[in-house]
Amino acid sequence: MLTSLEIKTPTVFSAPFELSNASILSDPLQILNIDGLGPVDAAITSTPYATLDGETYVGSSVGKRNITLTLGLNPYWTEYSSSSDLRQLAYQYFMPKNEVTLIFTSTNLPVCEISGYVESVTPNIFSINPELQVSIICPFPHFQDVEFTVVSGSVTQRPTLTTTTIPYIGTVPTGIIIDFRRAYASSSQSVLQVINTTSKTESFAITTLVNSTYDVRINTTMGSKSALRVTKATQATSSVMSGVALASDWIQLYPGNNLFNASNTLDLVTWDVIYKTKYGGL
């Protein structure tokens, strides 16, 4: 059950709006309804056969999300004495073209957020019950946790393999950041390999230097994929994409239990898997 909504812009951060009837009579701006919180429809692409019935599946994708808010205006005779005052208050958060982040609190999920851009703000100025309809377009359609989740473990020296189970409660896959560290000096490059097994197996391998001077950070998030060497003393980074094996998969976490193991040609390496859980709908 959704319990509250916070609205954040680059310049304004609202107090939480309670999504219940408990305080609706005293709230100057009231969230009367929210549409567009369910899963976004997928676009399924298929190609017809020339001589057979049916079509063959080519691929699918999920497009942008459109969230619409219905705001009630409830003037009271102190700070906001008219509907006009409250419209101006709402315009501080919602103005067409402006970026806005919606942060949802619920009883069954961690606090999660989604960002988008205000498409339209439509007031019914002359109604006996004044309201605002706000349309927000979210180019990235999934909700995600506000906070990162961190899972730590040790990289085993091949041929030994140790499996760590990472339970993922999200409903859509998510990219991860993998930080590799080694506390000992070494001038030898090593081969780091990461395997994740759910309904299918994905494998990522990179040949690079990881020692007491340099960490290695792999980011598999779509749109932000990278492989970096990080200098521990200064946090300066340099790309090591040239060391990534050509057949590598950019590993994702999938709904359910992910069987994760990391191995190396050297010993005494540790890892952190860092990610934000993503949800297709609330």
SVG drawing of the C-alpha trace seen along z (x, -y; Angstrom):
<svg xmlns="http://www.w3.org/2000/svg" viewBox="-19 -34 74 60">
<polyline fill="none" stroke="black" stroke-width="0.4" points="0.0,0.0 1.3,-3.4 1.5,-5.7 3.3,-8.9 4.7,-10.8 7.5,-13.3 8.3,-15.6 11.8,-16.8 13.0,-19.2 16.5,-20.7 15.4,-23.7 12.4,-22.5 11.9,-19.4 8.3,-19.0 7.2,-17.7 5.7,-14.2 2.1,-14.1 0.2,-11.6 -1.7,-9.2 -4.6,-8.6 -7.7,-10.3 -6.2,-10.9 -5.1,-14.5 -6.9,-15.3 -9.0,-18.1 -6.0,-20.0 -3.5,-19.6 -3.4,-22.7 -2.4,-20.5 -4.0,-17.1 -3.1,-14.1 -6.5,-12.9 -5.4,-10.4 -2.3,-9.0 -2.4,-7.2 0.4,-5.4 1.9,-3.4 1.4,0.0 3.7,1.8 4.1,0.0 2.9,1.9 5.6,3.6 6.1,3.1 6.4,6.6 8.1,6.9 7.5,9.9 7.9,10.8 5.4,12.8 6.5,16.0 6.2,16.2 4.5,19.5 3.6,20.5 0.9,19.3 1.8,17.0 4.9,14.8 8.3,15.1 9.3,13.1 12.0,10.6 12.3,8.6 10.5,6.4 11.0,3.2 9.2,1.1 8.7,-2.6 8.4,-5.7 6.0,-6.0 3.3,-8.7 2.3,-9.5 -0.7,-11.8 -1.4,-13.4 -4.7,-14.9 -4.1,-17.6 -6.9,-19.1 -6.5,-22.7 -7.7,-23.3 -7.2,-26.9 -7.2,-27.8 -7.3,-31.3 -3.7,-31.8 -0.8,-31.4 -2.8,-30.2 -6.1,-32.0 -7.2,-31.3 -7.0,-28.7 -4.8,-31.1 -2.2,-31.0 -2.3,-27.2 -1.9,-27.1 1.3,-29.2 2.5,-26.9 1.9,-23.8 3.7,-25.6 6.9,-25.7 7.0,-21.9 5.3,-21.4 6.0,-23.6 6.1,-22.3 9.6,-21.2 10.9,-21.1 12.6,-17.9 10.9,-16.3 11.5,-13.2 8.7,-11.4 9.6,-9.5 7.2,-6.8 6.9,-5.3 4.9,-2.1 4.2,0.6 5.6,3.5 8.6,2.1 11.7,0.0 11.5,-3.7 11.7,-4.1 11.8,-6.9 11.3,-7.8 12.4,-10.9 10.7,-12.6 9.7,-15.8 6.5,-17.8 4.5,-17.6 1.5,-19.6 -0.3,-21.3 -4.0,-21.8 -6.1,-23.7 -9.9,-23.9 -9.8,-27.5 -13.6,-28.1 -14.7,-24.8 -16.4,-24.8 -13.8,-22.1 -10.6,-23.4 -8.0,-20.8 -4.8,-20.5 -4.0,-17.7 -0.3,-17.2 1.2,-14.9 4.8,-13.7 6.7,-11.8 9.4,-9.4 11.8,-8.4 13.2,-5.6 10.0,-3.7 11.1,-1.7 10.9,-2.7 14.1,-2.1 15.3,-2.1 16.5,-5.4 19.4,-3.6 22.0,-1.2 22.2,2.4 25.8,3.7 26.7,7.4 30.3,8.3 32.4,11.5 35.8,13.0 37.1,13.8 38.4,17.4 41.6,18.5 40.9,20.8 40.0,23.7 38.2,23.3 34.7,21.7 32.5,20.4 28.9,19.4 27.2,16.5 23.4,16.3 22.1,12.8 18.3,12.6 16.9,9.9 13.4,8.7 12.9,6.4 10.6,7.2 12.8,6.1 16.5,6.8 19.1,4.3 22.7,3.5 25.4,3.8 28.7,2.2 31.4,4.6 34.3,3.3 37.4,5.6 40.1,4.9 43.4,6.6 45.5,5.4 48.8,6.9 51.4,5.5 51.7,7.2 52.9,6.1 51.2,9.1 48.0,8.8 45.3,11.3 42.1,12.6 39.0,11.7 35.9,13.7 32.4,13.2 29.5,15.7 25.9,15.1 23.4,18.0 19.6,17.7 17.5,19.1 20.5,18.5 24.2,18.1 26.1,14.8 29.9,14.6 32.2,11.5 36.0,11.7 38.7,9.0 42.5,9.1 43.8,6.2 45.9,5.2 44.4,5.3 46.7,4.7 47.4,2.5 47.6,-0.5 44.7,0.1 41.1,1.3 39.0,2.3 35.3,1.2 33.0,2.8 29.6,1.1 27.1,3.1 24.2,0.6 22.7,0.0 23.8,-3.4 26.6,-3.6 28.7,-0.5 32.4,-0.8 35.5,0.9 37.8,-1.3 41.0,-1.1 40.7,-3.2 43.8,-4.6 43.2,-4.1 45.1,-7.1 43.4,-9.7 40.3,-7.9 41.5,-8.9 40.2,-6.5 41.3,-5.2 39.6,-2.9 40.6,0.8 37.9,1.7 40.7,3.1 41.1,5.9 37.4,7.0 37.1,10.4 35.2,10.2 32.6,12.8 31.8,11.2 28.2,10.6 27.4,7.4 25.9,9.2 22.5,8.2 20.7,9.3 17.3,11.0 14.2,11.5 14.8,14.3 18.0,15.9 21.1,15.1 24.0,17.6 27.1,15.4 30.7,16.4 33.9,14.5 37.3,16.1 40.8,14.9 44.3,16.2 45.6,14.5 44.3,15.0 43.3,12.6 40.9,10.5 37.6,9.2 34.5,7.8 31.4,5.7 28.3,6.0 26.4,2.6 23.0,2.1 19.6,0.4 16.6,2.6 14.2,1.8 10.4,2.4 8.2,2.5 5.2,1.1 4.1,0.2"/>
</svg>
